[in-house]
Amino acid sequence: MLSQSQISSFNKDGYLVVENFLGQGERENLMNRAKEMIDDFDPSSSHSIFTTNEQERASDEYFLKSGDKIRFFFEEKAIDSDGNFTVPKQKSINKIGHAQHALDPIYKSIINGLNIPAMGRQLGMKKPRKLQSMHIFKQPNIGGEVGLHQDSTFLYTTPMSCIGFWMALEDANIENGCLQAMTGGHTLPLKKRFKLAQTGGTEFEILDESPWPDNELDLLEVKAGTLVILHGQLPHYSAENTSNKSRQAFSIHLVDDNCHYAEDNWLQSKI
Ligand code: FE2
């Protein structure tokens, strides 16, 4: 559970760093489970790439229907212009998402043991719901950049309620693309929404045209096992991984079921 000073710090900064949140056993179990899943995954069944430029996601059916499934998305640089893999399968995956918290017994049991909804309640949620999980790899040498964004852009409720719980499974630092955050930037308006377009596919709806403030981003260099809680309006970013070490992380997003979940959010889950 969070202390009062941790809650105040989250409210002031828009994020909170909690060290030693995940034990070594939990981290290893999550990473080993992901490895098994990738071993079992047939890469010829999908060529869905997680396009990170401006956080535009591949708007294909494989991605759009992944809200209540466990699916695999490639790093952009894992496949060359001729469609050939540039790296072995285990090193090609950008992320696994988005419902292993509900569908996979190992993920489910570890995540249920972390009492994440209780922290959501401490941070003001009435009815926290685990909506989306992602196992993020930031593969060595090719791990893609994730542009500056606010998570409520993608998981929009009225009023806004999304909170992200990001856990470092390995050390994260400037070399391997750690999180970077605009401290206090959660008080900015939501810039845009990523939503299903009426004509099919997805689109961004611009809500606020003003540019991002010129604030420097703070580097969140953290040790493996650290939890970073992210307010849904906090602008955050992560750079490419140009090092030879991966930067695995697991994240889960809560929304408040007391708020209205937009029917045109990209993620529509039936579970
Ligand atoms: Fe994010």
Residues whose N, C-alpha, C, O or C-beta is under 5 A from the ligand:
A	BS01	FE2	D151
